[in-house]
């Protein structure tokens, strides 16, 4: 009984995890590049490190929402979050709760999981695979 529930729901919940994580991640990009939702920080120069990060967050997040090129995009975004953690958070404290880096760590490891597991059945990747 349990194994049949797992085989039905686990792939679907993988898709839900991908979609929700990507939507939350895209907010970081829209805030950096489009000032939406409104932020105290003005938008970065597009050709700066923060501008590049915003582009990765916005475009990469959109690709993950769609489930298009999920594995390579998730791998790149996982690396981005690892770099963000060590550049922006780790210098302030060893402890993630103190340096406010727990979000970056979670994104990093969810993206790493998606790079290994794929997009799930509700994705462009799955549709492309079934048409091939």
C-alpha positions as CSV (number, residue, x, y, z in Angstrom):
1,X,0.0,0.0,0.0
2,X,2.7,2.5,1.0
3,X,4.9,1.7,-2.0
4,X,2.0,2.4,-4.4
5,X,1.4,5.8,-2.8
6,X,5.0,6.6,-3.1
7,X,5.2,5.7,-6.8
8,X,2.1,7.8,-7.5
9,X,2.8,10.9,-5.3
10,X,6.7,11.1,-5.0
11,X,7.2,12.2,-8.6
12,X,4.3,14.7,-8.5
13,X,5.6,16.2,-5.2
14,X,9.1,16.5,-6.9
15,X,7.4,18.7,-9.5
16,X,5.6,20.7,-6.7
17,X,9.0,21.1,-4.9
18,X,10.6,22.3,-8.1
19,X,7.9,24.8,-9.0
20,X,7.5,26.3,-5.5
21,X,11.2,26.6,-4.9
22,X,11.7,28.3,-8.3
23,X,8.9,30.7,-7.7
24,X,10.4,31.7,-4.4
25,X,13.8,32.0,-5.9
26,X,12.5,34.2,-8.8
27,X,11.4,36.8,-6.2
28,X,15.1,37.4,-5.4
29,X,15.7,38.2,-9.1
30,X,12.7,40.4,-9.5
31,X,13.6,42.3,-6.4
32,X,17.2,42.8,-7.6
33,X,16.4,43.7,-11.2
34,X,12.8,45.1,-11.2
35,X,12.5,46.4,-7.6
36,X,9.4,44.2,-7.2
37,X,8.4,43.6,-4.6
38,X,9.7,47.0,-3.5
39,X,13.1,47.0,-1.8
40,X,15.1,49.6,0.2
41,X,18.0,48.8,-2.2
42,X,17.9,50.4,-5.6
43,X,18.3,47.9,-8.5
44,X,21.9,46.9,-9.2
45,X,23.9,47.8,-12.3
46,X,23.0,45.0,-14.8
47,X,26.7,44.2,-15.5
48,X,27.7,43.9,-11.8
49,X,27.9,40.8,-9.6
50,X,24.5,41.5,-8.1
51,X,23.0,42.1,-11.6
52,X,24.4,38.8,-12.8
53,X,23.0,37.1,-9.7
54,X,19.6,38.7,-10.4
55,X,19.7,37.5,-14.0
56,X,20.5,33.9,-12.8
57,X,17.7,34.1,-10.2
58,X,15.1,35.4,-12.7
59,X,15.9,33.4,-15.8
60,X,17.0,30.3,-13.9
61,X,14.0,30.5,-11.7
62,X,11.7,30.8,-14.8
63,X,13.4,27.8,-16.5
64,X,12.9,25.7,-13.3
65,X,9.2,26.8,-13.0
66,X,8.7,25.4,-16.5
67,X,10.9,22.4,-15.9
68,X,13.1,23.2,-18.9
69,X,16.8,22.2,-18.8
70,X,16.2,21.4,-15.1
71,X,19.3,19.4,-14.4
72,X,21.9,21.9,-15.7
73,X,20.0,24.9,-14.5
74,X,19.6,23.5,-11.0
75,X,23.3,22.6,-10.9
76,X,24.3,26.2,-11.8
77,X,21.9,27.7,-9.3
78,X,23.1,25.4,-6.6
79,X,26.6,26.7,-7.3
80,X,25.4,30.2,-7.2
81,X,23.9,29.7,-3.8
82,X,27.1,28.1,-2.5
83,X,29.1,31.1,-3.7
84,X,26.5,33.5,-2.3
85,X,26.6,31.8,1.1
86,X,30.4,31.9,1.4
87,X,30.7,35.5,0.0
88,X,27.8,37.2,1.8
89,X,26.9,35.1,4.8
90,X,29.8,33.0,6.1
91,X,32.1,36.0,6.8
92,X,29.7,37.3,9.4
93,X,29.5,34.2,11.6
94,X,30.1,30.4,11.4
95,X,26.5,29.7,12.4
96,X,23.9,30.0,9.6
97,X,21.2,31.2,11.9
98,X,23.4,34.1,13.0
99,X,24.7,35.0,9.6
100,X,21.2,34.7,8.0
101,X,22.4,32.2,5.5
102,X,20.0,29.4,6.1
103,X,17.9,30.3,3.0
104,X,21.0,30.2,0.7
105,X,21.9,26.8,2.2
106,X,18.4,25.4,1.6
107,X,18.2,26.7,-1.9
108,X,21.7,25.3,-2.6
109,X,20.8,21.8,-1.5
110,X,17.3,21.7,-3.0
111,X,18.8,22.8,-6.3
112,X,21.5,20.1,-5.9
113,X,18.7,17.5,-5.3
114,X,16.9,18.7,-8.4
115,X,20.1,18.5,-10.5
116,X,20.2,14.8,-9.5
117,X,16.5,13.9,-9.5
118,X,15.3,15.9,-12.5
119,X,12.1,17.9,-12.9
120,X,9.4,15.4,-12.2
121,X,6.5,14.6,-14.5
122,X,4.9,18.1,-14.6
123,X,7.6,19.7,-16.7
124,X,8.7,20.6,-20.2
125,X,11.6,18.2,-19.8
126,X,9.2,15.3,-19.2
127,X,7.0,16.3,-22.1
128,X,10.1,16.5,-24.4
129,X,11.2,13.0,-23.2
130,X,7.8,11.5,-23.9
131,X,7.7,13.0,-27.4
132,X,11.2,11.7,-28.3
